[in-house]
Amino acid sequence: MPSKTSSNRLPFIFSNFWGDWLLHVVVWSLLLLICGYRGWDWLYFSGADGSLWIAVLYGYLFNALLFYGNAFYLYPKLYENHRKAFWILSLAYLFFCQSIEVLIDGAFGSFLIRDPNFSATLPLAAGAFWITLLINALFWGLGIAFHLPLELIRKKREHRNVLREKLEAELAFLRAQINPHSLFNGINNIYHLIDQKPKLAKETLLQWSELLRYQLYECREDYIDLDKELLNLQNYISLEEIRKGENTVITTTFPFSKEKYELAPLLLIPFVENAFKHLSHYPKKEDNTLDLVLQIEKQQLRMDVSNTFQEEQVKNNVLEGGIGLENVRRRLNLIYGDSYKLKIHKEGGRFVVRLELPLKRIG
């Protein structure tokens, strides 16, 4: 999140310092030319003798003090945390500047009418009071209004940063859960081999350590090379074939593409894990089948996974999978939003998953 210092700092309209101040100079110069036009007269000040220019110049000084005092000091310092103090001090500042300016108006007016004792100062000041107050209040209000769109932009940026950090933290948590889940499945696989085929169990353990190395060290980036992800998936299937291959028919089709693509890591393997987890175990090998087909079309990866299951699995409501699928659904929503498609259903004694993901082209 932005620090307290950065959140109180006034953001500029343009992207660079000199561009901001050039805009201010241009606006003030235009207003000065309009209000100091030679053909205009105001109260006892005339454009013909130059007195109007003098009144406009010191009037603009007070207008600028009110605008920049609010915009650059009082509002940034007080408004967010001390609103009551801001309004009290800001209004007091308005009436202080207003009082000084009208007294100068009165004194300058007395000088113009050649009053040696300046006895007309207060009556002339009173005559200028309401018009001057209207102008000063306008610039005072503009100093506050100057912050309104900037404040909206700042709050929107802060909200976006908070939301992004929240999503990143949640995504990191979900990714961290994948490793223990895969480890749990892998240990079960090796456990079944230790007594029956210790040598194969040893080789399997080495293969499984390679899978964990991939998940722990190569999947730290937000996106990873598709070829690496598919190789990891092939390694996992090879390990499952060791455990279930004798009683299962497993067919896989992996894509080939000359183009290089990236995708978010560890999104494919939970669906394959789930397929193996809930694969049927009928006596006949040909009744227990798992099919995996991956295709790349128009910068989209499509994965179709299907496996046979048994009716008692439906009754026990285990087809939706638990931690693995629950996490991967959440990760898909966080990473891809509405740009992915996922359909999970039962069809003709098979549990079917179709996942479509957009790919990022490398280079």
C-alpha positions, -999 to +999 in steps of 0.1 A: +000+000+000+012+036-005+029+051+024+014+079+045+038+103+030+031+094-006-007+094+000-006+130+013+016+143-014-003+163-040-002+146-074+003+168-104-020+170-134+007+164-159+034+138-157+063+162-151+070+191-128+076+218-155+045+209-174+023+214-143+037+248-135+036+259-172-001+252-171-005+274-140+015+303-155-006+302-187-039+302-168-030+330-145-015+351-174-048+347-194-069+358-164-046+387-158-049+399-194-087+396-193-092+414-160-066+441-166-079+450-200-073+487-206-109+496-216-124+483-183-131+502-151-139+488-117-152+509-088-127+538-086-100+520-105-095+528-142-078+510-170-071+544-186-047+557-159-033+522-150-048+521-115-068+490-125-036+471-133-023+479-099-055+467-082-056+436-104-020+427-095-023+429-057-058+413-060-043+385-079-017+381-052-044+375-027-063+352-051-031+332-056-025+330-018-060+317-013-058+292-041-024+278-034-027+280+004-057+257+002-045+235-026-009+230-015-009+234+022-041+234+042-060+207+023-031+182+020-020+188+057-054+188+074-084+177+053-079+139+056-073+136+093-084+170+108-114+181+087-129+204+114-096+221+119-092+225+081-126+242+077-120+266+106-085+275+095-094+278+058-123+301+065-102+322+089-076+324+061-102+335+036-114+363+058-079+374+068-069+378+032-102+394+024-098+420+052-062+429+042-072+432+005-102+455+011-081+477+034-056+481+006-084+488-018-096+515+005-062+530+011-054+529-026-088+545-034-081+573-009-048+579-026-065+581-060-090+607-048-062+626-031-074+623+004-044+633+024-057+619+057-070+586+042-103+593+059-121+576+030-103+543+035-129+524+055-159+537+034-141+528+002-131+494+016-167+487+026-178+495-009-154+470-024-160+443+003-187+422-013-174+421-048-139+413-035-153+387-012-171+370-042-138+369-062-117+357-032-143+331-023-142+318-059-104+312-058-106+299-022-132+273-034-111+265-065-082+257-042-104+230-025-120+219-057-085+215-073-082+184-051-115+167-058-106+149-091-071+143-078-085+128-046-107+105-066-078+094-087-057+088-055-084+068-038-090+048-069-053+041-072-051+031-035-081+008-039-066-008-070-033-013-051-050-028-021-071-051-043-040-062-063-020-069-031-049-089-017-052-110-049-015-115-050-014-127-014-044-150-020-028-164-051+005-170-033-014-188-006-033-210-031-001-218-050+016-227-017-012-252-010-005-271-043+029-285-031+016-302+001-013-316-019+009-331-046+034-343-020+006-361-002-004-379-034+032-387-043+039-403-009+009-425-013+021-436-047+056-445-034+041-462-003+024-488-024+056-497-041+080-500-012+072-535-001+063-549-036+090-533-058+116-515-037+139-508-066+111-492-086+100-473-054+136-459-053+134-447-089+100-433-084+112-413-054+139-397-076+113-389-102+090-374-076+118-353-062+122-338-097+085-329-098+088-312-064+119-294-076+099-280-105+071-269-083+093-254-056+119-236-077+107-232-113+072-221-106+079-189-087+071-167-117+036-157-126+039-174-160+061-203-172+071-218-205+043-241-217+069-268-227+082-270-192+046-273-178+038-300-202+070-319-194+061-317-157+027-331-166+042-360-186+065-368-157+036-370-133+016-393-157+047-415-159+047-419-121+010-427-120+015-453-148+039-470-125+013-473-098-018-480-119-006-489-153-011-526-149-048-522-144-055-491-164-055-480-201-040-445-203-039-426-235-023-391-239-020-366-267+003-337-262+005-308-286+034-297-308+039-261-317+067-241-333+055-211-314+066-205-278+039-199-253+035-192-216+008-199-191+003-197-153+021-227-137+005-257-120-030-252-134-032-284-155-019-310-131-047-308-105-072-320-131-050-350-141-044-358-104-082-358-098-087-381-128-062-406-114-076-402-079-112-411-090-103-435-117-124-467-116-110-500-105-130-526-123-115-561-125-109-558-163-081-534-173-099-522-204-128-510-183-105-485-164-095-458-189-081-424-186-077-401-217-059-368-219-058-347-250-041-313-252-044-290-282-033-255-292-056-235-314-055-198-321-033-191-290-056-211-268-048-243-249-076-268-247-073-297-223-098-326-223-094-351-195-118-380-190-118-411-168-141-439-160-156-440-125-179-463-105-214-456-092-204-457-055-181-428-062-211-408-074-231-417-043-202-406-021-200-373-040-163-375-045-161-366-082-156-329-076-123-335-060-115-316-027-085-294-021-069-297-055-098-287-077-111-262-053-078-244-053-073-245-090-108-231-096-099-201-074-066-196-091-082-196-125-106-169-114-078-148-099-055-151-129-077-153-159-110-138-148-136-143-176-110-153-202-110-190-195-136-218-198-140-248-175-167-274-178-168-304-155-195-331-160-204-368-161-211-384-194-217-420-202-200-434-171-170-410-175-160-380-155-151-353-181-132-321-178-127-295-205-104-265-198-096-237-223-070-212-214-055-182-233-017-185-239+008-157-238+031-157-269+069-156-260+088-132-282 
